[in-house]
Amino acid sequence: LFAGHHEPAGSQAPYQLTPRETDVLSCLQKGLHDKEIATVLGISPQTVHTHLKRIFEKLGAHTRTEAVMKFLQK
């Protein structure tokens, strides 16, 4: 579904995002909301929220836009 969006192992440093967190960020980049992300990835909205929480912690972001910007600037 998101072929080509995953970075090779070791290139995700310093963030160490999981492949699923990278999938969630790809959806965020497209402007999808939690329920839409959940549908696309086949997970619950609560699981999306958990992934977002961990992404924000790892990236030091406070908003969705900030998280995507920080990830793209790595």
PDB file of N, H, CA, C and O in Angstrom:
ATOM      1  N   LEU A   1       0.825  -1.211   0.000  1.00  0.00           N
ATOM      2  CA  LEU A   1       0.000   0.000   0.000  1.00  0.00           C
ATOM      3  C   LEU A   1       0.854   1.253   0.000  1.00  0.00           C
ATOM      4  O   LEU A   1       0.562   2.199  -0.731  1.00  0.00           O
ATOM      5  N   PHE A   2       1.903   1.275   0.807  1.00  0.00           N
ATOM      6  H   PHE A   2       2.140   0.507   1.400  1.00  0.00           H
ATOM      7  CA  PHE A   2       2.779   2.434   0.867  1.00  0.00           C
ATOM      8  C   PHE A   2       4.169   2.063   0.375  1.00  0.00           C
ATOM      9  O   PHE A   2       5.169   2.524   0.926  1.00  0.00           O
ATOM     10  N   ALA A   3       4.235   1.250  -0.639  1.00  0.00           N
ATOM     11  H   ALA A   3       3.422   0.876  -1.087  1.00  0.00           H
ATOM     12  CA  ALA A   3       5.529   0.798  -1.165  1.00  0.00           C
ATOM     13  C   ALA A   3       6.391   1.997  -1.497  1.00  0.00           C
ATOM     14  O   ALA A   3       5.937   2.970  -2.100  1.00  0.00           O
ATOM     15  N   GLY A   4       7.649   1.904  -1.088  1.00  0.00           N
ATOM     16  H   GLY A   4       8.017   1.114  -0.598  1.00  0.00           H
ATOM     17  CA  GLY A   4       8.571   2.982  -1.358  1.00  0.00           C
ATOM     18  C   GLY A   4       8.618   4.037  -0.278  1.00  0.00           C
ATOM     19  O   GLY A   4       9.485   4.910  -0.313  1.00  0.00           O
ATOM     20  N   HIS A   5       7.709   3.985   0.682  1.00  0.00           N
ATOM     21  H   HIS A   5       7.004   3.276   0.710  1.00  0.00           H
ATOM     22  CA  HIS A   5       7.689   4.985   1.750  1.00  0.00           C
ATOM     23  C   HIS A   5       8.560   4.587   2.926  1.00  0.00           C
ATOM     24  O   HIS A   5       8.898   5.436   3.750  1.00  0.00           O
ATOM     25  N   HIS A   6       8.929   3.332   3.027  1.00  0.00           N
ATOM     26  H   HIS A   6       8.654   2.641   2.358  1.00  0.00           H
ATOM     27  CA  HIS A   6       9.762   2.885   4.143  1.00  0.00           C
ATOM     28  C   HIS A   6      11.214   3.186   3.832  1.00  0.00           C
ATOM     29  O   HIS A   6      11.679   2.980   2.710  1.00  0.00           O
ATOM     30  N   GLU A   7      11.919   3.672   4.828  1.00  0.00           N
ATOM     31  H   GLU A   7      11.542   3.840   5.738  1.00  0.00           H
ATOM     32  CA  GLU A   7      13.336   3.942   4.679  1.00  0.00           C
ATOM     33  C   GLU A   7      14.105   2.671   4.984  1.00  0.00           C
ATOM     34  O   GLU A   7      13.637   1.856   5.779  1.00  0.00           O
ATOM     35  N   PRO A   8      15.266   2.474   4.384  1.00  0.00           N
ATOM     36  CA  PRO A   8      16.082   1.307   4.711  1.00  0.00           C
ATOM     37  C   PRO A   8      16.468   1.302   6.178  1.00  0.00           C
ATOM     38  O   PRO A   8      16.565   2.357   6.805  1.00  0.00           O
ATOM     39  N   ALA A   9      16.687   0.129   6.718  1.00  0.00           N
ATOM     40  H   ALA A   9      16.608  -0.728   6.209  1.00  0.00           H
ATOM     41  CA  ALA A   9      17.067   0.001   8.124  1.00  0.00           C
ATOM     42  C   ALA A   9      18.279   0.861   8.408  1.00  0.00           C
ATOM     43  O   ALA A   9      19.232   0.907   7.629  1.00  0.00           O
ATOM     44  N   GLY A  10      18.222   1.547   9.547  1.00  0.00           N
ATOM     45  H   GLY A  10      17.448   1.510  10.180  1.00  0.00           H
ATOM     46  CA  GLY A  10      19.330   2.390   9.951  1.00  0.00           C
ATOM     47  C   GLY A  10      19.167   3.826   9.497  1.00  0.00           C
ATOM     48  O   GLY A  10      19.772   4.716  10.095  1.00  0.00           O
ATOM     49  N   SER A  11      18.378   4.095   8.467  1.00  0.00           N
ATOM     50  H   SER A  11      17.886   3.372   7.981  1.00  0.00           H
ATOM     51  CA  SER A  11      18.222   5.461   7.998  1.00  0.00           C
ATOM     52  C   SER A  11      17.127   6.195   8.757  1.00  0.00           C
ATOM     53  O   SER A  11      16.953   7.398   8.561  1.00  0.00           O
ATOM     54  N   GLN A  12      16.383   5.504   9.619  1.00  0.00           N
ATOM     55  H   GLN A  12      16.524   4.527   9.778  1.00  0.00           H
ATOM     56  CA  GLN A  12      15.334   6.151  10.390  1.00  0.00           C
ATOM     57  C   GLN A  12      15.894   6.864  11.609  1.00  0.00           C
ATOM     58  O   GLN A  12      15.167   7.620  12.253  1.00  0.00           O
ATOM     59  N   ALA A  13      17.136   6.656  11.944  1.00  0.00           N
ATOM     60  H   ALA A  13      17.727   6.041  11.421  1.00  0.00           H
ATOM     61  CA  ALA A  13      17.743   7.322  13.074  1.00  0.00           C
ATOM     62  C   ALA A  13      17.681   8.818  12.846  1.00  0.00           C
ATOM     63  O   ALA A  13      17.819   9.246  11.700  1.00  0.00           O
ATOM     64  N   PRO A  14      17.487   9.620  13.839  1.00  0.00           N
ATOM     65  CA  PRO A  14      17.481   9.266  15.247  1.00  0.00           C
ATOM     66  C   PRO A  14      16.116   8.870  15.790  1.00  0.00           C
ATOM     67  O   PRO A  14      15.987   8.608  16.986  1.00  0.00           O
ATOM     68  N   TYR A  15      15.085   8.818  14.932  1.00  0.00           N
ATOM     69  H   TYR A  15      15.191   9.031  13.961  1.00  0.00           H
ATOM     70  CA  TYR A  15      13.731   8.630  15.436  1.00  0.00           C
ATOM     71  C   TYR A  15      13.348   7.196  15.747  1.00  0.00           C
ATOM     72  O   TYR A  15      12.548   6.966  16.654  1.00  0.00           O
ATOM     73  N   GLN A  16      13.891   6.224  15.029  1.00  0.00           N
ATOM     74  H   GLN A  16      14.541   6.411  14.292  1.00  0.00           H
ATOM     75  CA  GLN A  16      13.577   4.812  15.245  1.00  0.00           C
ATOM     76  C   GLN A  16      12.074   4.535  15.203  1.00  0.00           C
ATOM     77  O   GLN A  16      11.527   3.902  16.106  1.00  0.00           O
ATOM     78  N   LEU A  17      11.418   5.008  14.155  1.00  0.00           N
ATOM     79  H   LEU A  17      11.863   5.522  13.422  1.00  0.00           H
ATOM     80  CA  LEU A  17       9.996   4.752  13.985  1.00  0.00           C
ATOM     81  C   LEU A  17       9.796   3.340  13.460  1.00  0.00           C
ATOM     82  O   LEU A  17      10.598   2.833  12.676  1.00  0.00           O
ATOM     83  N   THR A  18       8.717   2.716  13.902  1.00  0.00           N
ATOM     84  H   THR A  18       8.064   3.128  14.538  1.00  0.00           H
ATOM     85  CA  THR A  18       8.377   1.389  13.402  1.00  0.00           C
ATOM     86  C   THR A  18       7.788   1.523  11.995  1.00  0.00           C
ATOM     87  O   THR A  18       7.369   2.610  11.597  1.00  0.00           O
ATOM     88  N   PRO A  19       7.758   0.424  11.249  1.00  0.00           N
ATOM     89  CA  PRO A  19       7.120   0.492   9.929  1.00  0.00           C
ATOM     90  C   PRO A  19       5.667   0.965  10.002  1.00  0.00           C
ATOM     91  O   PRO A  19       5.218   1.709   9.130  1.00  0.00           O
ATOM     92  N   ARG A  20       4.938   0.548  11.016  1.00  0.00           N
ATOM     93  H   ARG A  20       5.303  -0.057  11.724  1.00  0.00           H
ATOM     94  CA  ARG A  20       3.530   0.966  11.148  1.00  0.00           C
ATOM     95  C   ARG A  20       3.438   2.460  11.456  1.00  0.00           C
ATOM     96  O   ARG A  20       2.540   3.138  10.956  1.00  0.00           O
ATOM     97  N   GLU A  21       4.351   2.974  12.266  1.00  0.00           N
ATOM     98  H   GLU A  21       5.080   2.423  12.672  1.00  0.00           H
ATOM     99  CA  GLU A  21       4.362   4.413  12.556  1.00  0.00           C
ATOM    100  C   GLU A  21       4.654   5.192  11.273  1.00  0.00           C
ATOM    101  O   GLU A  21       4.097   6.267  11.052  1.00  0.00           O
ATOM    102  N   THR A  22       5.519   4.650  10.440  1.00  0.00           N
ATOM    103  H   THR A  22       5.972   3.776  10.619  1.00  0.00           H
ATOM    104  CA  THR A  22       5.814   5.275   9.155  1.00  0.00           C
ATOM    105  C   THR A  22       4.571   5.252   8.266  1.00  0.00           C
ATOM    106  O   THR A  22       4.307   6.220   7.552  1.00  0.00           O
ATOM    107  N   ASP A  23       3.810   4.165   8.301  1.00  0.00           N
ATOM    108  H   ASP A  23       4.025   3.380   8.881  1.00  0.00           H
ATOM    109  CA  ASP A  23       2.553   4.092   7.553  1.00  0.00           C
ATOM    110  C   ASP A  23       1.578   5.163   8.021  1.00  0.00           C
ATOM    111  O   ASP A  23       0.941   5.828   7.204  1.00  0.00           O
ATOM    112  N   VAL A  24       1.462   5.329   9.333  1.00  0.00           N
ATOM    113  H   VAL A  24       1.980   4.788   9.996  1.00  0.00           H
ATOM    114  CA  VAL A  24       0.566   6.337   9.895  1.00  0.00           C
ATOM    115  C   VAL A  24       1.014   7.728   9.446  1.00  0.00           C
ATOM    116  O   VAL A  24       0.183   8.553   9.068  1.00  0.00           O
ATOM    117  N   LEU A  25       2.315   7.991   9.483  1.00  0.00           N
ATOM    118  H   LEU A  25       2.990   7.320   9.790  1.00  0.00           H
ATOM    119  CA  LEU A  25       2.824   9.290   9.026  1.00  0.00           C
ATOM    120  C   LEU A  25       2.534   9.509   7.537  1.00  0.00           C
ATOM    121  O   LEU A  25       2.235  10.630   7.126  1.00  0.00           O
ATOM    122  N   SER A  26       2.617   8.477   6.747  1.00  0.00           N
ATOM    123  H   SER A  26       2.859   7.566   7.081  1.00  0.00           H
ATOM    124  CA  SER A  26       2.294   8.595   5.322  1.00  0.00           C
ATOM    125  C   SER A  26       0.841   9.004   5.136  1.00  0.00           C
ATOM    126  O   SER A  26       0.522   9.812   4.264  1.00  0.00           O
ATOM    127  N   CYS A  27      -0.024   8.452   5.946  1.00  0.00           N
ATOM    128  H   CYS A  27       0.235   7.796   6.655  1.00  0.00           H
ATOM    129  CA  CYS A  27      -1.441   8.818   5.898  1.00  0.00           C
ATOM    130  C   CYS A  27      -1.647  10.256   6.373  1.00  0.00           C
ATOM    131  O   CYS A  27      -2.444  10.997   5.797  1.00  0.00           O
ATOM    132  N   LEU A  28      -0.933  10.643   7.416  1.00  0.00           N
ATOM    133  H   LEU A  28      -0.286  10.041   7.884  1.00  0.00           H
ATOM    134  CA  LEU A  28      -1.017  12.023   7.902  1.00  0.00           C
ATOM    135  C   LEU A  28      -0.593  12.997   6.819  1.00  0.00           C
ATOM    136  O   LEU A  28      -1.201  14.053   6.646  1.00  0.00           O
ATOM    137  N   GLN A  29       0.442  12.638   6.102  1.00  0.00           N
ATOM    138  H   GLN A  29       0.936  11.780   6.242  1.00  0.00           H
ATOM    139  CA  GLN A  29       0.957  13.488   5.036  1.00  0.00           C
ATOM    140  C   GLN A  29      -0.107  13.718   3.963  1.00  0.00           C
ATOM    141  O   GLN A  29      -0.123  14.760   3.309  1.00  0.00           O
ATOM    142  N   LYS A  30      -0.988  12.746   3.790  1.00  0.00           N
ATOM    143  H   LYS A  30      -0.975  11.899   4.322  1.00  0.00           H
ATOM    144  CA  LYS A  30      -2.070  12.854   2.813  1.00  0.00           C
ATOM    145  C   LYS A  30      -3.286  13.582   3.374  1.00  0.00           C
ATOM    146  O   LYS A  30      -4.265  13.800   2.660  1.00  0.00           O
ATOM    147  N   GLY A  31      -3.227  13.961   4.660  1.00  0.00           N
ATOM    148  H   GLY A  31      -2.432  13.784   5.240  1.00  0.00           H
ATOM    149  CA  GLY A  31      -4.318  14.716   5.275  1.00  0.00           C
ATOM    150  C   GLY A  31      -5.457  13.871   5.810  1.00  0.00           C
ATOM    151  O   GLY A  31      -6.548  14.385   6.057  1.00  0.00           O
ATOM    152  N   LEU A  32      -5.217  12.574   5.993  1.00  0.00           N
ATOM    153  H   LEU A  32      -4.330  12.156   5.792  1.00  0.00           H
ATOM    154  CA  LEU A  32      -6.274  11.698   6.498  1.00  0.00           C
ATOM    155  C   LEU A  32      -6.501  11.901   7.992  1.00  0.00           C
ATOM    156  O   LEU A  32      -5.577  12.220   8.741  1.00  0.00           O
ATOM    157  N   HIS A  33      -7.742  11.709   8.404  1.00  0.00           N
ATOM    158  H   HIS A  33      -8.492  11.449   7.796  1.00  0.00           H
ATOM    159  CA  HIS A  33      -8.111  11.773   9.819  1.00  0.00           C
ATOM    160  C   HIS A  33      -7.982  10.381  10.442  1.00  0.00           C
ATOM    161  O   HIS A  33      -7.819   9.392   9.727  1.00  0.00           O
ATOM    162  N   ASP A  34      -8.055  10.306  11.773  1.00  0.00           N
ATOM    163  H   ASP A  34      -8.187  11.109  12.353  1.00  0.00           H
ATOM    164  CA  ASP A  34      -7.843   9.041  12.489  1.00  0.00           C
ATOM    165  C   ASP A  34      -8.703   7.898  11.936  1.00  0.00           C
ATOM    166  O   ASP A  34      -8.197   6.803  11.688  1.00  0.00           O
ATOM    167  N   LYS A  35      -9.994   8.153  11.746  1.00  0.00           N
ATOM    168  H   LYS A  35     -10.404   9.042  11.947  1.00  0.00           H
ATOM    169  CA  LYS A  35     -10.878   7.085  11.261  1.00  0.00           C
ATOM    170  C   LYS A  35     -10.499   6.644   9.859  1.00  0.00           C
ATOM    171  O   LYS A  35     -10.578   5.459   9.533  1.00  0.00           O
ATOM    172  N   GLU A  36     -10.091   7.589   9.032  1.00  0.00           N
ATOM    173  H   GLU A  36     -10.026   8.551   9.296  1.00  0.00           H
ATOM    174  CA  GLU A  36      -9.676   7.248   7.677  1.00  0.00           C
ATOM    175  C   GLU A  36      -8.373   6.446   7.694  1.00  0.00           C
ATOM    176  O   GLU A  36      -8.220   5.485   6.940  1.00  0.00           O
ATOM    177  N   ILE A  37      -7.439   6.846   8.558  1.00  0.00           N
ATOM    178  H   ILE A  37      -7.563   7.627   9.170  1.00  0.00           H
ATOM    179  CA  ILE A  37      -6.184   6.099   8.699  1.00  0.00           C
ATOM    180  C   ILE A  37      -6.485   4.678   9.162  1.00  0.00           C
ATOM    181  O   ILE A  37      -5.915   3.714   8.650  1.00  0.00           O
ATOM    182  N   ALA A  38      -7.380   4.558  10.133  1.00  0.00           N
ATOM    183  H   ALA A  38      -7.843   5.341  10.549  1.00  0.00           H
ATOM    184  CA  ALA A  38      -7.746   3.244  10.654  1.00  0.00           C
ATOM    185  C   ALA A  38      -8.303   2.355   9.552  1.00  0.00           C
ATOM    186  O   ALA A  38      -7.947   1.180   9.460  1.00  0.00           O
ATOM    187  N   THR A  39      -9.165   2.904   8.724  1.00  0.00           N
ATOM    188  H   THR A  39      -9.454   3.858   8.798  1.00  0.00           H
ATOM    189  CA  THR A  39      -9.754   2.136   7.637  1.00  0.00           C
ATOM    190  C   THR A  39      -8.698   1.702   6.624  1.00  0.00           C
ATOM    191  O   THR A  39      -8.662   0.542   6.212  1.00  0.00           O
ATOM    192  N   VAL A  40      -7.838   2.639   6.226  1.00  0.00           N
ATOM    193  H   VAL A  40      -7.867   3.581   6.560  1.00  0.00           H
ATOM    194  CA  VAL A  40      -6.798   2.340   5.235  1.00  0.00           C
ATOM    195  C   VAL A  40      -5.848   1.262   5.743  1.00  0.00           C
ATOM    196  O   VAL A  40      -5.470   0.358   4.998  1.00  0.00           O
ATOM    197  N   LEU A  41      -5.461   1.361   7.023  1.00  0.00           N
ATOM    198  H   LEU A  41      -5.768   2.095   7.629  1.00  0.00           H
ATOM    199  CA  LEU A  41      -4.477   0.426   7.583  1.00  0.00           C
ATOM    200  C   LEU A  41      -5.095  -0.823   8.200  1.00  0.00           C
ATOM    201  O   LEU A  41      -4.376  -1.746   8.583  1.00  0.00           O
ATOM    202  N   GLY A  42      -6.413  -0.859   8.299  1.00  0.00           N
ATOM    203  H   GLY A  42      -6.997  -0.110   7.988  1.00  0.00           H
ATOM    204  CA  GLY A  42      -7.082  -2.031   8.861  1.00  0.00           C
ATOM    205  C   GLY A  42      -6.868  -2.177  10.360  1.00  0.00           C
ATOM    206  O   GLY A  42      -6.755  -3.291  10.873  1.00  0.00           O
ATOM    207  N   ILE A  43      -6.814  -1.042  11.064  1.00  0.00           N
ATOM    208  H   ILE A  43      -6.906  -0.137  10.647  1.00  0.00           H
ATOM    209  CA  ILE A  43      -6.647  -1.041  12.522  1.00  0.00           C
ATOM    210  C   ILE A  43      -7.738  -0.165  13.132  1.00  0.00           C
ATOM    211  O   ILE A  43      -8.462   0.520  12.409  1.00  0.00           O
ATOM    212  N   SER A  44      -7.856  -0.186  14.446  1.00  0.00           N
ATOM    213  H   SER A  44      -7.268  -0.743  15.033  1.00  0.00           H
ATOM    214  CA  SER A  44      -8.880   0.615  15.097  1.00  0.00           C
ATOM    215  C   SER A  44      -8.428   2.067  15.242  1.00  0.00           C
ATOM    216  O   SER A  44      -7.229   2.345  15.250  1.00  0.00           O
ATOM    217  N   PRO A  45      -9.393   3.002  15.358  1.00  0.00           N
ATOM    218  CA  PRO A  45      -9.022   4.391  15.601  1.00  0.00           C
ATOM    219  C   PRO A  45      -8.210   4.562  16.896  1.00  0.00           C
ATOM    220  O   PRO A  45      -7.345   5.435  16.968  1.00  0.00           O
ATOM    221  N   GLN A  46      -8.475   3.753  17.893  1.00  0.00           N
ATOM    222  H   GLN A  46      -9.177   3.043  17.834  1.00  0.00           H
ATOM    223  CA  GLN A  46      -7.710   3.826  19.133  1.00  0.00           C
ATOM    224  C   GLN A  46      -6.248   3.431  18.895  1.00  0.00           C
ATOM    225  O   GLN A  46      -5.340   4.029  19.473  1.00  0.00           O
ATOM    226  N   THR A  47      -6.025   2.432  18.050  1.00  0.00           N
ATOM    227  H   THR A  47      -6.763   1.947  17.580  1.00  0.00           H
ATOM    228  CA  THR A  47      -4.660   2.035  17.718  1.00  0.00           C
ATOM    229  C   THR A  47      -3.956   3.150  16.955  1.00  0.00           C
ATOM    230  O   THR A  47      -2.768   3.393  17.166  1.00  0.00           O
ATOM    231  N   VAL A  48      -4.681   3.829  16.069  1.00  0.00           N
ATOM    232  H   VAL A  48      -5.647   3.631  15.897  1.00  0.00           H
ATOM    233  CA  VAL A  48      -4.116   4.983  15.361  1.00  0.00           C
ATOM    234  C   VAL A  48      -3.698   6.037  16.380  1.00  0.00           C
ATOM    235  O   VAL A  48      -2.603   6.593  16.289  1.00  0.00           O
ATOM    236  N   HIS A  49      -4.556   6.307  17.337  1.00  0.00           N
ATOM    237  H   HIS A  49      -5.445   5.855  17.411  1.00  0.00           H
ATOM    238  CA  HIS A  49      -4.251   7.303  18.377  1.00  0.00           C
ATOM    239  C   HIS A  49      -2.985   6.911  19.148  1.00  0.00           C
ATOM    240  O   HIS A  49      -2.141   7.760  19.436  1.00  0.00           O
ATOM    241  N   THR A  50      -2.858   5.636  19.475  1.00  0.00           N
ATOM    242  H   THR A  50      -3.543   4.946  19.242  1.00  0.00           H
ATOM    243  CA  THR A  50      -1.664   5.155  20.189  1.00  0.00           C
ATOM    244  C   THR A  50      -0.409   5.361  19.340  1.00  0.00           C
ATOM    245  O   THR A  50       0.617   5.815  19.846  1.00  0.00           O
ATOM    246  N   HIS A  51      -0.489   5.031  18.061  1.00  0.00           N
ATOM    247  H   HIS A  51      -1.323   4.662  17.649  1.00  0.00           H
ATOM    248  CA  HIS A  51       0.651   5.243  17.166  1.00  0.00           C
ATOM    249  C   HIS A  51       1.002   6.725  17.092  1.00  0.00           C
ATOM    250  O   HIS A  51       2.177   7.090  17.129  1.00  0.00           O
ATOM    251  N   LEU A  52      -0.018   7.582  16.987  1.00  0.00           N
ATOM    252  H   LEU A  52      -0.973   7.285  16.956  1.00  0.00           H
ATOM    253  CA  LEU A  52       0.231   9.021  16.922  1.00  0.00           C
ATOM    254  C   LEU A  52       0.909   9.527  18.194  1.00  0.00           C
ATOM    255  O   LEU A  52       1.823  10.350  18.135  1.00  0.00           O
ATOM    256  N   LYS A  53       0.462   9.036  19.321  1.00  0.00           N
ATOM    257  H   LYS A  53      -0.280   8.368  19.368  1.00  0.00           H
ATOM    258  CA  LYS A  53       1.063   9.441  20.591  1.00  0.00           C
ATOM    259  C   LYS A  53       2.550   9.085  20.608  1.00  0.00           C
ATOM    260  O   LYS A  53       3.386   9.895  21.007  1.00  0.00           O
ATOM    261  N   ARG A  54       2.867   7.879  20.176  1.00  0.00           N
ATOM    262  H   ARG A  54       2.188   7.221  19.851  1.00  0.00           H
ATOM    263  CA  ARG A  54       4.272   7.440  20.155  1.00  0.00           C
ATOM    264  C   ARG A  54       5.087   8.210  19.126  1.00  0.00           C
ATOM    265  O   ARG A  54       6.247   8.542  19.371  1.00  0.00           O
ATOM    266  N   ILE A  55       4.489   8.491  17.986  1.00  0.00           N
ATOM    267  H   ILE A  55       3.547   8.221  17.787  1.00  0.00           H
ATOM    268  CA  ILE A  55       5.168   9.288  16.959  1.00  0.00           C
ATOM    269  C   ILE A  55       5.497  10.672  17.511  1.00  0.00           C
ATOM    270  O   ILE A  55       6.621  11.151  17.364  1.00  0.00           O
ATOM    271  N   PHE A  56       4.513  11.316  18.149  1.00  0.00           N
ATOM    272  H   PHE A  56       3.600  10.926  18.269  1.00  0.00           H
ATOM    273  CA  PHE A  56       4.734  12.649  18.705  1.00  0.00           C
ATOM    274  C   PHE A  56       5.853  12.623  19.738  1.00  0.00           C
ATOM    275  O   PHE A  56       6.690  13.525  19.775  1.00  0.00           O
ATOM    276  N   GLU A  57       5.866  11.588  20.578  1.00  0.00           N
ATOM    277  H   GLU A  57       5.186  10.855  20.548  1.00  0.00           H
ATOM    278  CA  GLU A  57       6.920  11.473  21.595  1.00  0.00           C
ATOM    279  C   GLU A  57       8.291  11.302  20.943  1.00  0.00           C
ATOM    280  O   GLU A  57       9.252  11.969  21.327  1.00  0.00           O
ATOM    281  N   LYS A  58       8.380  10.418  19.968  1.00  0.00           N
ATOM    282  H   LYS A  58       7.600   9.876  19.655  1.00  0.00           H
ATOM    283  CA  LYS A  58       9.664  10.139  19.322  1.00  0.00           C
ATOM    284  C   LYS A  58      10.197  11.337  18.540  1.00  0.00           C
ATOM    285  O   LYS A  58      11.402  11.589  18.528  1.00  0.00           O
ATOM    286  N   LEU A  59       9.304  12.069  17.893  1.00  0.00           N
ATOM    287  H   LEU A  59       8.325  11.864  17.902  1.00  0.00           H
ATOM    288  CA  LEU A  59       9.724  13.196  17.069  1.00  0.00           C
ATOM    289  C   LEU A  59       9.779  14.508  17.842  1.00  0.00           C
ATOM    290  O   LEU A  59      10.315  15.500  17.349  1.00  0.00           O
ATOM    291  N   GLY A  60       9.226  14.514  19.052  1.00  0.00           N
ATOM    292  H   GLY A  60       8.791  13.707  19.452  1.00  0.00           H
ATOM    293  CA  GLY A  60       9.166  15.759  19.818  1.00  0.00           C
ATOM    294  C   GLY A  60       8.196  16.745  19.197  1.00  0.00           C
ATOM    295  O   GLY A  60       8.402  17.957  19.267  1.00  0.00           O
ATOM    296  N   ALA A  61       7.140  16.227  18.589  1.00  0.00           N
ATOM    297  H   ALA A  61       6.973  15.242  18.532  1.00  0.00           H
ATOM    298  CA  ALA A  61       6.151  17.055  17.898  1.00  0.00           C
ATOM    299  C   ALA A  61       4.912  17.249  18.776  1.00  0.00           C
ATOM    300  O   ALA A  61       4.614  16.441  19.655  1.00  0.00           O
ATOM    301  N   HIS A  62       4.202  18.347  18.507  1.00  0.00           N
ATOM    302  H   HIS A  62       4.444  19.004  17.793  1.00  0.00           H
ATOM    303  CA  HIS A  62       2.982  18.645  19.258  1.00  0.00           C
ATOM    304  C   HIS A  62       1.740  18.639  18.376  1.00  0.00           C
ATOM    305  O   HIS A  62       0.615  18.622  18.877  1.00  0.00           O
ATOM    306  N   THR A  63       1.946  18.653  17.071  1.00  0.00           N
ATOM    307  H   THR A  63       2.859  18.667  16.664  1.00  0.00           H
ATOM    308  CA  THR A  63       0.823  18.622  16.130  1.00  0.00           C
ATOM    309  C   THR A  63       1.122  17.628  15.014  1.00  0.00           C
ATOM    310  O   THR A  63       2.257  17.187  14.836  1.00  0.00           O
ATOM    311  N   ARG A  64       0.093  17.295  14.283  1.00  0.00           N
ATOM    312  H   ARG A  64      -0.829  17.654  14.428  1.00  0.00           H
ATOM    313  CA  ARG A  64       0.245  16.383  13.149  1.00  0.00           C
ATOM    314  C   ARG A  64       1.163  16.990  12.086  1.00  0.00           C
ATOM    315  O   ARG A  64       2.044  16.320  11.547  1.00  0.00           O
ATOM    316  N   THR A  65       0.939  18.241  11.805  1.00  0.00           N
ATOM    317  H   THR A  65       0.223  18.784  12.242  1.00  0.00           H
ATOM    318  CA  THR A  65       1.765  18.923  10.795  1.00  0.00           C
ATOM    319  C   THR A  65       3.223  18.947  11.210  1.00  0.00           C
ATOM    320  O   THR A  65       4.110  18.688  10.397  1.00  0.00           O
ATOM    321  N   GLU A  66       3.470  19.259  12.473  1.00  0.00           N
ATOM    322  H   GLU A  66       2.749  19.470  13.133  1.00  0.00           H
ATOM    323  CA  GLU A  66       4.841  19.290  12.973  1.00  0.00           C
ATOM    324  C   GLU A  66       5.491  17.911  12.880  1.00  0.00           C
ATOM    325  O   GLU A  66       6.670  17.802  12.543  1.00  0.00           O
ATOM    326  N   ALA A  67       4.733  16.868  13.175  1.00  0.00           N
ATOM    327  H   ALA A  67       3.775  16.957  13.449  1.00  0.00           H
ATOM    328  CA  ALA A  67       5.269  15.511  13.103  1.00  0.00           C
ATOM    329  C   ALA A  67       5.681  15.172  11.668  1.00  0.00           C
ATOM    330  O   ALA A  67       6.763  14.629  11.446  1.00  0.00           O
ATOM    331  N   VAL A  68       4.834  15.487  10.709  1.00  0.00           N
ATOM    332  H   VAL A  68       3.955  15.929  10.889  1.00  0.00           H
ATOM    333  CA  VAL A  68       5.157  15.200   9.312  1.00  0.00           C
ATOM    334  C   VAL A  68       6.362  16.018   8.872  1.00  0.00           C
ATOM    335  O   VAL A  68       7.258  15.493   8.210  1.00  0.00           O
ATOM    336  N   MET A  69       6.396  17.291   9.229  1.00  0.00           N
ATOM    337  H   MET A  69       5.668  17.717   9.767  1.00  0.00           H
ATOM    338  CA  MET A  69       7.521  18.151   8.842  1.00  0.00           C
ATOM    339  C   MET A  69       8.847  17.645   9.425  1.00  0.00           C
ATOM    340  O   MET A  69       9.858  17.593   8.725  1.00  0.00           O
ATOM    341  N   LYS A  70       8.833  17.279  10.692  1.00  0.00           N
ATOM    342  H   LYS A  70       8.012  17.321  11.260  1.00  0.00           H
ATOM    343  CA  LYS A  70      10.066  16.776  11.322  1.00  0.00           C
ATOM    344  C   LYS A  70      10.528  15.477  10.679  1.00  0.00           C
ATOM    345  O   LYS A  70      11.724  15.265  10.483  1.00  0.00           O
ATOM    346  N   PHE A  71       9.585  14.618  10.356  1.00  0.00           N
ATOM    347  H   PHE A  71       8.613  14.790  10.516  1.00  0.00           H
ATOM    348  CA  PHE A  71       9.948  13.342   9.738  1.00  0.00           C
ATOM    349  C   PHE A  71      10.532  13.559   8.349  1.00  0.00           C
ATOM    350  O   PHE A  71      11.511  12.913   7.975  1.00  0.00           O
ATOM    351  N   LEU A  72       9.938  14.460   7.594  1.00  0.00           N
ATOM    352  H   LEU A  72       9.143  14.985   7.898  1.00  0.00           H
ATOM    353  CA  LEU A  72      10.413  14.711   6.236  1.00  0.00           C
ATOM    354  C   LEU A  72      11.753  15.428   6.209  1.00  0.00           C
ATOM    355  O   LEU A  72      12.488  15.326   5.227  1.00  0.00           O
ATOM    356  N   GLN A  73      12.078  16.148   7.270  1.00  0.00           N
ATOM    357  H   GLN A  73      11.481  16.230   8.068  1.00  0.00           H
ATOM    358  CA  GLN A  73      13.329  16.904   7.329  1.00  0.00           C
ATOM    359  C   GLN A  73      14.480  16.089   7.879  1.00  0.00           C
ATOM    360  O   GLN A  73      15.606  16.583   7.926  1.00  0.00           O
ATOM    361  N   LYS A  74      14.234  14.846   8.301  1.00  0.00           N
ATOM    362  H   LYS A  74      13.319  14.445   8.263  1.00  0.00           H
ATOM    363  CA  LYS A  74      15.309  14.054   8.916  1.00  0.00           C
ATOM    364  C   LYS A  74      16.456  13.813   7.997  1.00  0.00           C
ATOM    365  O   LYS A  74      17.428  13.162   8.380  1.00  0.00           O
TER     366      LYS A  74
END
